[in-house]
Structures are given as C-alpha cells and as structure tokens.
Amino acid sequence: METQTQFFRDTWAEINLDNLYENVTNIRKHIPQDVRMFAVVKANAYGHGDVQTALTALEAGAHGVAVAFLDEALSLRKAGIQSPILVLGATRPKDVKMAAEQQISLTTFSQEWLVEAEKQLTKEDSLHLHIKCDTGMGRIGVRTIKELKEIEKCIATHSSFELEGIFTHYATADELNDAYLEQQLKVFEEMLQSLDELPPYIHSSNSAATLRKPNTYFNAVRVGISMYGLSPSAEVKPELPFPLRPVFSLHSRLISTKELSAGEKISYGATYETGEKEWIGTIPIGYADGWLRRLQGQHVIVNSKRAPIVGRICMDQCMISLPDPLTPGSKVTLIGKQGQEEITMDEIAQKLDTINYEIPCIISTRVPRIYLRNGEPTEVSNKLLSSNIDAENRNPQIP
Ligand SMILES: *Cc1c(COP(=O)(O)O)cnc(C)c1O
C-alpha cells in the first residue's frame, strides 16, 4: 500500500497529472504521428517533479525525455525511467562513461570534446550523440559547416561513438514575427545538407515552434512549457491550437486569524496599517518557499474570494487581509482555482515582471508536491517504475 509522503505544514503544490496527460495527448494529436516527442523535464520538470512528469508524458505518448544535465538523466535512470533520455546541455568529457553505460544520449558541439571523451571509452562502449548547431541562439553549438563536418567525421571514425541526432534551438519561436526563426531554420537546413548521412533524429522545435510552426518539425520535437499547460509567451497565447490545462497549483491554509482595529501595523517594517477594523490571516509560506517578497500586494484566493497579501512577506509566513471573518484551517489558493476565482501562473509572472517558466522553478523544494492522477492523490508506485515503459522505444528505428 502506497502512502502519500507525509508532511507537517499546510502548504503544498498540487501537480495535476491528468492535465499533463491531456496536454501531451493534445500535442501528440497536433503533430504528425511519425514525429517523435521528447518531453523536456529538466530542472525537476520545471519544478513539477521530473519522475512523475516523465512517466505521465511517456504514458501519454512521448517517445523519450530530455534534460539539461547528466545528473538529471542519471537520477531519472535511477528512478527506473527506461525511455530514451537526451541531455541537451554540455557534459564534461570525463563523465561520458556513465552516460554510455546508462544509455543516455549526450549533446556534442566540438571536436576537442570528442577527442577527450573518446579517451574515457572502450571499444565495447556505444555513446549516443546529438550534434548541437548554433544557428542564431549564440548559446552552445557548432556555428560553421566546417566544424560540423569535422565533428561528423570524428564521430564516424570512432566506433565508441554513434551519431544519433542533430538539433538546433530557436531564439524567437515565441514571438509572432517569424523572420528570425525562418533565418535560423535556413541555416539549420544548410547544415543538414552538408552531412554525408542524416542521423536518426533531427529536431529543432521547442513548445512554441511545435504549436505554431509545422515547418520546423523534421522528425522530432522537444516540448517543455506547453506540456505543463503554460503558454510559451503572452504574445502567442491567442494563437494556440488547443487550450492548455495548467498542471501546477499552489495552496496553503490559514494558521491564524484575528480581527484588528484601525491603525494596527502588519509585518516587518510595519509598512501596512489597517485602515479600519480588519480581519488578518496568516499563511505558512514565505520567501524561502520561493514566494518572493516582491509578491507583497499580490492576491490570493480564500473563501472563493480574492484577498491581498498585506505587509512584507517573511521567510516562512505572510499575512493577508481577509474578505470575511474566517477561522484557521481555511484553504488559501495562491496559484490556481478556487470557486469561480483563478490566479494563473501568468498573473504571478506578470507581478514579478518575469515569464511563467520561472515561477514553478522558484517554488522551492520545501513545498511538497502532491500528485493527482485520475483525480486522486497518487505516488509513483514501484510497480510503475519497474514496468517496461517504452521498452520498445529504446532502440528506435526511424524511417
Ligand atoms: C528547455 C529547452 C526546450 C524546451 O523549451 P519549451 O519552450 O519549454 O518548450 C527545448 N530545447 C532546448 C534545447 C531547451 O533547452
């Protein structure tokens, strides 16, 4: 019998895996069947929980998962994820042996790296590599056809390497003006044309390109933010081909309520003063949970009504001006729906003057994640982990 991980504070994030499943299903329906989908679960699945997210995405038809770093890939393997895993970022050459042993595909973009990596491997090893092309992002990747050809040759002449893929990443896919993306695409196509042979996986699309630009698909896509039910940008939101269902919500409960008379001060600095008789409630979440001080003034939902955070946000607690006299224990929703009211991730992002991607990432690990599947709390069961999720996908045959 699995039991929910215990925690002893009434602040939690709910991860709605049903919505994640639906988002992945809709993305899968939106792209042609022979285009494979990598579920991007880097950074603990943008704060959502990488193992649970990966399992659900694979169940919904993702072909494999992608992460930023080798550590993340190893931790997924350790949890029992058997699908293809691609590391999108750089890996130190001295660490490649582990990747080869665990059948984790790595990204390469320099010949010197290959030379160093090769020293770690033996004839029996087969390290699967994707070449990263920098077509205009200016981050990692090969920039010239000359470098690309050198890398191709180096991989082909070393039996411990296997060229599995080639990819690039767009800088402006989430903007309505496609000019720069088209320019990057053209550079990528020229790079592909220079290869002697195309590797099995060719991919360039992130969420925004996957949702809006079928000409970027090649034969695989890498989807992160939209799987989590968030729009890649405010600009493309009206253009989305299907509704995205938010996966992450954040909740707490009132731990103290009191009626204060006019002129009473609230929190550090005594910056807030009650104007008249006012009910003040305290919730056990603060900036150490990623509920940043700059969220002072932001609304939460309690008793199905919006209520503002008043006074400075403390490390572990903050105060709200209650819409009604309430008793401790009442549920407070900081992100998500309660009754008819909703506070979206986009609203919090706007308040913090940033993008929605950043918000679930900064809700710290001190906040427990509760996973909901089929409407019920669930835990990753060992049965699920040891099952052969996508065993047939391990050695993909791409047409
Ligand atoms: C993070 C990342 C993605 C996913 O981007 P989304 O906009 O979240 O879909 C895809 N490719 C690379 C290389 C990434 O780093």
PDBQT file of the ligand as one rigid body, heavy atoms in Angstrom, charges set to zero:
ROOT
HETATM    1  C1  LIG A 401      14.297  23.988 -22.371  1.00  0.00    +0.000 C 
HETATM    2  C2  LIG A 401      14.513  23.585 -23.775  1.00  0.00    +0.000 A 
HETATM    3  C3  LIG A 401      13.445  23.160 -24.570  1.00  0.00    +0.000 A 
HETATM    4  C4  LIG A 401      12.002  23.258 -24.131  1.00  0.00    +0.000 C 
HETATM    5  O1  LIG A 401      11.510  24.567 -24.347  1.00  0.00    +0.000 OA
HETATM    6  P1  LIG A 401       9.997  24.951 -24.039  1.00  0.00    +0.000 P 
HETATM    7  O2  LIG A 401       9.899  26.347 -24.513  1.00  0.00    +0.000 OA
HETATM    8  O3  LIG A 401       9.824  24.830 -22.582  1.00  0.00    +0.000 OA
HETATM    9  O4  LIG A 401       9.152  24.004 -24.792  1.00  0.00    +0.000 OA
HETATM   10  C5  LIG A 401      13.741  22.671 -25.832  1.00  0.00    +0.000 A 
HETATM   11  N1  LIG A 401      15.014  22.618 -26.288  1.00  0.00    +0.000 NA
HETATM   12  C6  LIG A 401      16.052  23.050 -25.542  1.00  0.00    +0.000 A 
HETATM   13  C7  LIG A 401      17.424  22.966 -26.125  1.00  0.00    +0.000 C 
HETATM   14  C8  LIG A 401      15.838  23.549 -24.279  1.00  0.00    +0.000 A 
HETATM   15  O5  LIG A 401      16.879  23.979 -23.566  1.00  0.00    +0.000 OA
ENDROOT
TORSDOF 0
